[in-house]
Amino acid sequence: MNSSARAFWLRSPGHGELRDVTLTGPGEGEVLVRSLYSGVSRGTETLVFRGGVPESQHAVMRAPFQEGEFPGPVKYGYLNVGVVEQGPDGLIGRTVFCLYPHQTRYVVPVSAVTVVPERVPPARAVLAGTVETAVNALWDAAPLIGDRIAVIGGGMVGCSVAALLARFPGVRLQLVDADPARARTAEALGVDFAAPEDALDGCDLVVHASATEQGLTRALELLAPEGTVLELSWYGDRRIALPLGEAFHSRRLTVRSSQVGTVSPRRSGRGYADRLALSLDLLADPALDALITGESAFEELPELLPKLASGEIPALCHRVRYGDNR
């Protein structure tokens, strides 16, 4: 049995549109999901929207259920929460998270959905993909009790990392951002805030997520000897310069990358499903609602994405609402 749906596509860099989709009913081991909410991750998705994914990274940057190719036409996205309408009896009517683009209904394998815990509101569960990035980053960083830590970049990923670090005992933690408005987000997360020039130095760990050359340079400046910068930023096709002369070698500093596409080697015994399930459990904390800074209807996406990409609408995670769901 076929049914219809609508999906958001990037037609070409800077230009999006809604397209009609015909769905084939779910087969054995599949589910039909009706979307309740999806989320626009401002950093990655606006980079895709602008056509800024380097050709060398086209394969690495593919979303799990992406259709089309960069720079476009492409259907891209990975933060979706919906309700199962057809599938195995144990899943029908359950709220699930899936790494699926912006689409009103979709069919995926059962293995692609994760049940959202009842204590986590569906509207907050759209953050699961970004909290999963933060979980993987902290598995890579392995912070210790009493560490002095800064998170540079108060975007969606940086704030997610800061929110999880706020639970660590005995740490000195600051969220660092050039935008003073991020101080309100930090307060909601229970984290101290500082402008870059006022940030405390002597850090054992700096998590960098500002995607700017200035931010990464400042991260190195804030480190104590033997300290580590964990780099979470994605620069797309931009090249950056770093001061790796000066005191970089004499202070034995480390710059290390982290990327959610692979489970951290420090937790090699865990799988992707374990990591996502943990991330959904962590979303029981209502403080994380501070990461959702706006909401629009699905039909508004073609007009919304250019405004998010240009910064006309400042956002961390912008939530997309489907149908009459409010």
N, C-alpha and C positions, 0 to 999 in steps of 0.2 A: 504494500500500500504506500502510495506516495503522498507527501504533504509539502506545504510551501513554507518558506522562511525568508527572511531578509538579512543581508550581511553588509558590513561596511568594508569597502575596498579603497585602497590608495590607487587611483587611476594612473597618476604620474606624480612626481615629487611636488608637494604643495596642493594637490587637488584630490579630494576624496569624494566618494559617492556611495549611495545605497543600491544594492543589487538584489534582485529576486533570486531565490535559490529553491530548487526542487530536491526534497529529501526522499530517499528510499527508506521505508520502515526498518527498524532495527532487526538484525538477524540474530542468530545464536551468539551469545556472548557480547551483545551490544545493548546500548541504552539510547533512548531518545530523551533529550534534555531540553526543557523550556527555560530560557534565560530569565533570571530575576534581576541580576546586576552584572555588570562588567566594570573593569577599572582601566583607566588610561594611566600608565606609568609615564610620567611626563618626560623623564630623561630618555629612555630607550625609544619609546614610541614616537616622540617628536623628532628624534634623530632619524628614524625610519621615514617619517612623514616628509622631512626635508630632503630625503635622498642622500643622507650622509653616511650610509654604510659602505665602507671600502669594498671594492670588488674582491680583494683577498679574503674578506671576512663574510662573504655571502653565505657560505655553507655553515659556518660557525654560528651565525646570527639567526638561522632559521628557527622559527617558533614551531612547537610540536605539530600543530595542525594548520600551519601556514599553507596557503595556496598562492600560486604565482611566484614571481621572482623579483628580487631587488633590481633596480630601484622601483619597479612597478610595470604593470599592474600587480598588486600583491594584497592579499588578505592577511593581516598581521595582528597579533594580540595574544595575551596569555593570562588574563585575570578574569575568570568567568565563574559566576555562581548561579546555579539553576536548580530546578526540581525535576526529578526523573518522572517522565510521563509513561514510558513504556520500557520494559526490560524485565529482569528477574524479579520475582515477587518481593524479595527482601529489600529491593531498592526503590520500587514504585512509591512515589510520594516523598522520598527522602531528598533533603537538600544536599547538593554536592558541589565541590570545587573542581574545576577542570582548566587546564592550560589551553583554553580555546579563544579564538578571536571574537570580535564583537558581532554576534549573530543571534537572532531571536530564538531559533531552535537549531539543534544539531544532533547528529548521531555519531557516537564514538564507542570504542571498546569499553567494556566494564572496567578493565584495568586502568583506564585513563581518568576515572573519576574517584574522588576521595570524599567520603561522607563527612559533612560538617558537623562537629559536635553540637548537641542541642543547646549548650550554654553559650555558643558563639552565634550572634545574630548574622543572618545571611548578608546584610548590608555591610558588615565589618569583614566578612570572610573574603571579600575581594582583595584584601591585603595579603592573603596567604602566600602568593608568589614572591612578594617583596620581603616578607618576614622570613621566607625560606632562604633568600639570598643572605639575609642578616645572620641566620643560623649557621649557614655554611661558612660565612666570613669569620664568625667567632670560633668555629671549629678549626679554621686555619690559623687564627690569631692566638688561640689558647691563652687568653688573659688569666692572670693569677690574682688571688686575694691580695688586696692592698696595692695593686698596680695604679700608676698615675697614667691616665688615658685621656686623649682628646679625640673627638670625632670631628673632622673638618668637612663641612658641606651638609647643610640642613635640608637636603632634598629628601625624597621618599626613602632611599636606601640608607642614607646617613642617619635619619631620624629613627628608622627601624633598628639599626645597630645600637644607637644610643638608648633606645627604650629597653632593649634586652640587657645592655651593660648596666643600666640603672639597678638591676636586680642583683648584681654581683656584690658580695660583702666587702666593705672596706676600701673600695676603689675611690680615687679622686677622678671625677669625670666632668668634662666640659664638652658641650656642643658648640662648635665654632663656625660662624657664618658671617659674611659681610652684610647680610640683610638683617637689620635690627628687628624686623617683624618676626623673624624666626625665634626670638626670645619668648614669644607667647607659646609657640609649639613646644619649646624646651620646658617651659614651666608646666605645661599640661602633662608632659612625660615624666616630670620629676627630676629634671636634669639641669645643672647649671649651664648658663649661656655666657659666651664671650665673643666680642668682635675679634678678628684676626690679630690686630695689634695689641689686644689686651689678654690674649690667651696665656695660660700658665705653661712655662717650659719645664724641662726635666722629666719629660714623659717617657715611660717605658714602652708605650704603644701609642701610635697615632693611626687611626683609621681614616683614610682619605677618600672622600666621595664627592668632592666639589666639581670634578671634571674640568679644573682650570690649572694652568701652569703655576699661577700664583699660589693656589691652594697647596699643591704638592711641594713647592719650594718652602712654604711656611711649615708644612708637616715635618720636613727635615730639620728645620730650625728649632722646632719644639722638642726634639728628641734628646733624651739623656744619652750618655755614652753607652754603646751596645744596644741602643733602642731600635725598634722596628716600625717602619711605615707599612701598613697593609693597604695596598692600592685596590680600590673597588671601582674607580671611575672608568668609564668607557669614552674614549676620545674620538671614536669614529675615524674619519680620514684626516684628523688634525695631527700635526707633529708638535711635540713640546720639548723645551730645553730644561735641563736641571743643573744645579750647581754641584756637580760630583767631584769638583776639586775642593778647594777650601779645606774644611775640617771633616769631610765625608769619610775619608779613609782613616785619619788619625783617631776619630771617635768610633770607628768600626760600626757604622750605621748599616741598616739593612732596609731595602725596599723589596717587598714581596707582593706578588699579585694574588688575587682570589677571584674565582669565577664560578657562578652557580651551576654551569653546565656539567661540572664534574663534582661528585661528592668528595669532600675534603679527604686527602690521604690519611689525615689523623683519625678519621672515622671510616676507614675502608671496610669495616664490617657492617656498616649501615648501607641501606639502599635509598633510592630516590623516594620510595613510598614512605619509608620511616621518617625521612627528613620532612616531607610535606605534612605528614600526620602530626609530627611534633609542632610544626609551625602553626597549624590550625588550633592545636591545644593552647598555644601561647596567646592566641587571639581572644581568649576569654577575658583578657584584661581590657576594660573599657577605656583606659588611658590611650590606647592605640587609635581610638576614633579621631584623635587630633591629626592623624595623617591623612584623613579624608577632608579635603578643603573645598569641595564643590560637588554639585550633582546636576546632571542634565538628562533629558530624555534621549533615547537611542536615535530618534529621528533627527536630532540636532547635531549628530556627529560630523557631518560634512562642513558645517559652519563652525563647530567647536574646535576641531583639530588645528586649523590655521591660527586661531587665537591662542591656543596653548603653546604652539610651536614658536610664535612670535613673542610670547611673554605678556601679551595683552591681558590674558587671564593667568595670574600667578597661581601655581598649584603644586601640591605634592602628588597625591593620588586624586584624580577627578573621577567620580563615580558616575556610571551610566545606568540609567533606570529603564526597564523594559515594561511596556504595556501600562497598566494602571497600578503597578506596584509602587507603593510609596511608604 
